[in-house]
Every structure is written in structure tokens, then in C-alpha cells.
């Protein structure tokens, strides 16, 4: 098992990867299991991208989990929370219009007889819920949308 220490926006995460050759890669990030798709770098890339300097103001780092790219809206940024692994939705702890905090449990997916809490990657308002309790979802399926 490989262990990595990853720093995102000033917050350090411990990432354990049992098998780096598995696809998708299953990683344990601060105790939470996530699946990550890994692809080789494009052949045209000659040099790594420059590392941006961190902003002086502290910014909360989102948990590492697959999410869609932000989409602009009139009142803020909307992000889709996606299923980090295939499974069955066993509970939904929020409703449309509800305010949520960063890290708050939104729903629970059961996969391989284990309950996996899905948490908010940002504070905001639940704009849409795409799943229902009992529904089976695939890896990467949208679960809900949060507007910052």
C-alpha cells in the first residue's frame, strides 16, 4: 500500500492507495474511500504545468471526490456531487433548498455491504437532487447539485 501526503489549498490530506495499478484507483483519503480515474499525461506535454502560488487568504479545501466542473449561474457557482463508486442510495439527509455546510453528510451509498457517506464539498444550498432512496447508481453518476 502506498501512502501519500497531498496538500490542497493549504490543507494536508493523507491518501492511501492499496493498488495503484487498479482502474479505477481506490484511494482512502483521510479515512474516506474514493475512486479516482487515472489517465496518462498527453504525449505533447513537454513540461509539467507551473504550480500556482497559494492565495494569502485561507480557503477551505474540498474533500477529494469526483465532482463536475463548476457551472456559472445567476447567484453563484453550482457543483454536481457525483457518486465516487457504484452502489445503492440508502438514505438522503438533505432536501432541495436546504443550506449545507462543507463536510456535511448529504446521502449514503451502500456498496459491497458497506455504507459510504457522501459529504458536501462546499457550503451552499441544495439546488437539485437527482436520486431517490433505493436507486442504484453507477460510478460518476450525478447525485445532487450544490450552489455556493
Beta strands, then each sheet from edge to edge (+ up, - down):
strand 1: 2-8
strand 2: 11-17
strand 3: 25-29
strand 4: 32-36
strand 5: 71-72
strand 6: 77-82
strand 7: 87-92
strand 8: 99-100
strand 9: 105-111
strand 10: 114-119
strand 11: 124-129
strand 12: 136-137
strand 13: 142-147
sheet 1: 1+ 2- 3+ 4-
sheet 2: 5+ 6- 13+ 11- 8+
sheet 3: 10+ 9- 7+ 12-
end
